Amino acid sequence: MLDVIKHWYRQRFSDPGAVVLFLLLLFGFVVMYFMGHILAPFFAAVVIAYLLEWPVGRLRRLGLGRGPAAGVVLLVFAILLVLSLVSLVPSILNQSTNLAREIPTMINRAQEVLLTLPDDYPELVDVTLMQNLLTELRSRVLGSADAILSVSISSLTNVAVMLVYLILVSVLVFFMLKDKPVLLHSMSRFLPENRELISRVWHEMNVQIANYVRGKVIEILIVGGVSYLTFALLGLNYALLLAVLVGFSVLIPYIGAAAATVPVAMVGLFQWGFTPPFFYLIVAYGIIQALDGNVLVPVLFSEAVNLHPIAIIVAVLVFGGFWGFWGVFFAIPLATLVKAVINAWPDQKTLPEKTV
């Protein structure tokens, strides 16, 4: 057994570059695992910097310096973000509060319907089981409603903290865009001279993450916008809130779409019952999800994602369990990183033979 381990070690770690890459990955994992919550503003700044690098590059091609280009792009982005927050956040909070207040009424209506099932189908539905299910459902949903109300109220007291984080993230993004070459050069000084393997993985992942961040933001905007127009045309209650939920659900591949279906269907069911408008809603929502998965995603991520669906779901579960929201958001790039490392990792067959 020991000989097998030694043989495996010599085969996989005989290249010094592979050892350095392994140590860097291990260091990054430890830092993110133990300090991920502290570095959340930094991760947010990295995402925004990747998003804004494309317009900065276009302005530089027009002859503008990196510093002025970064300032102009960041200023335009901040103005658009503030306008979006001012126009959307009050409506979203208002709809969240109203929905939370209506949840008890919805539960009562659901209880009335479900309690008739044992009478209609006594051989299939048990009364005790149904009552226990309704009790558990009521406690969990009402707890979620109270949490929504508390968040809506407490959010008013956290405005100062949010402003501090917004300023901090804005400063980080500006210097990441302005001094990108300097920062990359400074980081490279800490790497050994033999870093061919690291450079290969870095260049591949840099392109992958940039494409992924831009594509994911575009997907959120398109799916959220189309969902809002669809819900508003159908007259669905809480159209903006549900559209925002559907838009952000694309952050979690496969799982997010299924999870977002539940609130959309529940609101439509309690608003219309089993009537034609409800079935129109379900069909329209199904078309949106089908177009997103079969048209929009292949167009946006044709170069960024080349992973099996099982690998993506496992990546969401694993990295989301380690790092929460950021693990879910970066699940696909991290899975791509694992794949890139495996593909680039030298083995005995690819290593040059030693001359005697």
Disulfide bonds with the S-S distance in Angstrom:
none
